[in-house]
Amino acid sequence: MEYSDLYNTSDLFIMKNAEDSKNRNNNRIQEIIEYAKTAKFQKIGIAYCTTFTKEAKNLETLLQNEGFNIAKVHCKYGRVPFSNLVEGYKGVSCNPAGQAKYLEEEKTQLNIVMGLCLGHDMIFNEKSSAPATTLIVKERKDNVSNILNKKIMDKSLALDTIKIVEHPAINLTLHELGIVSNIDITEKEVIVTFSFPFPNIPIADNLINSVAIPVKNLGFNFKHRIEIMNDQQRHNFLKLEKQAWRG
């Protein structure tokens, strides 16, 4: 038997794009983003447990900032009585099959699973019409996996939030201009290095606050450093400023 015969066209599409988007410096969220971009996907689904409602919303925002359309659905979708599925059981059942059907109707091209219960994740993966990948595994005993993935997501969201802050007079982001020259993110703190082309520029405080405010809104402490660009950095900045000036 040739093992290559086990793979169909869809399998090979997944394998190729996973290999082409691989980067050992990326965390799991960044890997998913790069995979989706490499595959030229436009719409991503999020199937999540209600325990992770906040994280699902943060992931939705992060992916939207990357240019994707998002459809998300929680595990209690449809409010299905458990007794309708299994006689003698009480309460509202999780509905992984309903989640998969909803995302199918939304025509998602990739689905991300966040914290679905053991068994429910199996059903969702089986019934998902789009390829599904797990971002958060629900860990009931010590919560290590949940906490780790939350931290990764929070850091990714903070990084993405900073990178999209635009200059008020130049049609580029502060990161693209080299003004935001370094970003250090720990569990609770974000430290941003601002490199300005000249000392004492009038809008320096405004530019710093344009980054500080959204970072603080994510729950991080914010600190910053200020440096002055070297000659090459200043040359690059002035060139970009001229090209993208909007006044």
TACOR-V548741 format. One record per pair of residues at least 24 apart in sequence whose ideal C-beta (glycine too) atoms are under 8 Angstrom apart, sorted by sequence separation. I is the first residue (numbers start at 0). J is the second residue. D is the distance in whole Angstrom. If there is no record, write none. Layout:
BEGIN
I_J_D ; I_J_D
END
This chain:
BEGIN
43_67_5 ; 45_69_7 ; 47_71_7 ; 49_73_5 ; 74_98_7 ; 95_119_4 ; 99_123_5 ; 103_127_8 ; 158_182_6 ; 42_67_7 ; 43_68_7 ; 44_69_8 ; 45_70_7 ; 46_71_8 ; 47_72_8 ; 48_73_7 ; 49_74_6 ; 72_97_8 ; 73_98_8 ; 76_101_6 ; 95_120_7 ; 98_123_6 ; 102_127_7 ; 103_128_4 ; 189_214_5 ; 12_38_7 ; 41_67_7 ; 42_68_4 ; 43_69_6 ; 44_70_5 ; 45_71_4 ; 46_72_6 ; 47_73_6 ; 48_74_5 ; 49_75_6 ; 72_98_5 ; 93_119_5 ; 96_122_6 ; 100_126_7 ; 102_128_8 ; 103_129_8 ; 158_184_6 ; 40_67_7 ; 41_68_6 ; 42_69_7 ; 43_70_8 ; 44_71_7 ; 45_72_7 ; 47_74_7 ; 95_122_4 ; 96_123_8 ; 99_126_4 ; 102_129_7 ; 157_184_6 ; 42_70_7 ; 44_72_7 ; 46_74_8 ; 95_123_4 ; 99_127_5 ; 161_189_7 ; 178_206_6 ; 36_65_8 ; 72_101_5 ; 99_128_7 ; 198_227_6 ; 28_58_7 ; 32_62_7 ; 72_102_6 ; 96_126_5 ; 154_184_5 ; 161_191_7 ; 189_219_5 ; 191_221_7 ; 193_223_6 ; 195_225_7 ; 197_227_7 ; 70_101_7 ; 95_126_7 ; 114_145_7 ; 179_210_7 ; 188_219_6 ; 189_220_7 ; 191_222_8 ; 192_223_7 ; 193_224_7 ; 194_225_8 ; 195_226_8 ; 196_227_8 ; 35_67_7 ; 70_102_6 ; 157_189_6 ; 187_219_6 ; 188_220_4 ; 189_221_6 ; 190_222_5 ; 191_223_5 ; 192_224_5 ; 193_225_5 ; 194_226_5 ; 195_227_6 ; 196_228_5 ; 28_61_7 ; 32_65_5 ; 173_206_6 ; 187_220_6 ; 188_221_8 ; 189_222_7 ; 190_223_7 ; 191_224_8 ; 192_225_8 ; 193_226_7 ; 194_227_7 ; 195_228_7 ; 188_222_7 ; 190_224_7 ; 192_226_6 ; 194_228_5 ; 70_105_4 ; 167_202_7 ; 184_219_8 ; 150_186_6 ; 173_209_7 ; 196_232_8 ; 197_233_8 ; 70_107_6 ; 173_210_7 ; 196_233_5 ; 167_205_7 ; 194_232_6 ; 167_206_8 ; 166_206_7 ; 196_236_5 ; 74_115_6 ; 196_237_7 ; 74_116_8 ; 167_209_8 ; 48_93_8 ; 74_119_7 ; 164_209_5 ; 164_210_5 ; 180_226_7 ; 46_95_7 ; 161_210_6 ; 164_213_7 ; 177_228_7 ; 46_98_4 ; 161_213_8 ; 180_232_8 ; 46_99_7 ; 58_111_7 ; 160_213_5 ; 161_214_7 ; 160_214_7 ; 58_113_7 ; 177_232_6 ; 46_102_7 ; 157_214_6 ; 160_217_7 ; 44_102_4 ; 55_113_6 ; 177_235_6 ; 178_236_8 ; 54_113_6 ; 177_236_6 ; 54_114_8 ; 157_217_6 ; 176_236_6 ; 44_105_6 ; 156_217_6 ; 51_113_5 ; 157_219_6 ; 42_105_7 ; 44_107_3 ; 51_114_4 ; 176_239_6 ; 42_106_6 ; 43_107_6 ; 46_110_6 ; 50_114_6 ; 153_217_7 ; 175_239_7 ; 176_240_7 ; 42_107_5 ; 43_108_7 ; 44_109_7 ; 45_110_7 ; 46_111_7 ; 47_112_8 ; 48_113_7 ; 153_218_8 ; 42_108_5 ; 43_109_5 ; 44_110_4 ; 45_111_5 ; 46_112_5 ; 47_113_4 ; 48_114_4 ; 153_219_8 ; 41_108_7 ; 43_110_7 ; 44_111_7 ; 46_113_7 ; 47_114_6 ; 48_115_6 ; 40_108_4 ; 43_111_7 ; 45_113_6 ; 47_115_8 ; 48_116_7 ; 171_239_6 ; 40_109_5 ; 46_115_7 ; 38_108_7 ; 169_239_7 ; 38_109_7 ; 169_240_6 ; 171_243_5 ; 35_108_8 ; 170_243_4 ; 35_109_6 ; 169_243_5 ; 170_244_8 ; 34_109_8 ; 169_244_6 ; 170_245_5 ; 58_134_7 ; 168_244_7 ; 169_245_7 ; 46_123_6 ; 168_245_6 ; 31_109_8 ; 168_246_6 ; 31_111_7 ; 46_127_8 ; 54_135_7 ; 51_135_6 ; 44_129_7 ; 46_131_8 ; 50_137_7 ; 48_137_6 ; 61_152_8 ; 51_145_8 ; 54_148_8 ; 58_152_6 ; 61_155_6 ; 65_159_7 ; 54_149_6 ; 57_152_6 ; 61_156_5 ; 64_159_5 ; 57_153_7 ; 60_156_7 ; 64_160_7 ; 54_152_6 ; 58_156_8 ; 61_159_5 ; 57_156_5 ; 64_163_6 ; 31_132_6 ; 31_134_7 ; 28_134_7 ; 27_134_6 ; 13_130_6 ; 9_130_8 ; 27_148_7 ; 28_151_6 ; 27_151_6 ; 28_152_6 ; 26_151_5 ; 29_155_6 ; 28_155_4 ; 26_154_8 ; 26_155_6
END
